[in-house]
């Protein structure tokens, strides 16, 4: 593994961009919450011991182990069958839902623990943590598609999948994300593994989200009105 300019084998640029775009997505999630997987971008050299001319280098990133994240917060991993909605951290759940809406990701579920794992904190709360972002509109992989039961046909379209609860603090949620706009766009400028086209496309995609947050009418129509019934209610 290195950060030098080792020769890369020719492959379609889109595959390299997927890695950089997903890495950027994880970094965005780090801005939303500290209870998120840390990532590190790398350039990985694959060496052919019999012919160095066949060596090639690819983008990649390391993601923190679930257990390491749990240790950082003195928390415990919850078994897949261990979800307890009575002690679920609903603020964290709301943040995950809006984050996934922001990046155009519908490949997740807290009740099904689909690309979600849970941490039990010392106060007893279960906190959901998101992983695996490659099916999002932010990454825009050629194989990505929205969840089939949803009324959208592309991952570049957004659909909100958060819970409907009378206690949801929508204004606080929207304010938090709106306050991250400048930092997220600054992060985009030098996030590794992204080409100029990736940066332009990601900036446009994110700005469309922030335009929605800036409009009370659009927030209500596109987000609040599309929430799903809280399980068990």
Secondary structure by P-SEA (a helix, b strand, c coil): ccccccccccccaaaaaaaaaaaaaaaaaaaacccbbbbbbbbbbbbcccccccbbbbbbcccccaaaaaaaacbbbbccccccccccaaaaaaaaaaaaaaaccccccccccccbbbbbccccbbbbbbccccccccccccccccccccccccccbbbbbcccccccaaaaaaaaaaaaaaaaaaaaaccccccaaaaaaaaaaaaaaaaaaacaaaaaacccccccccccc
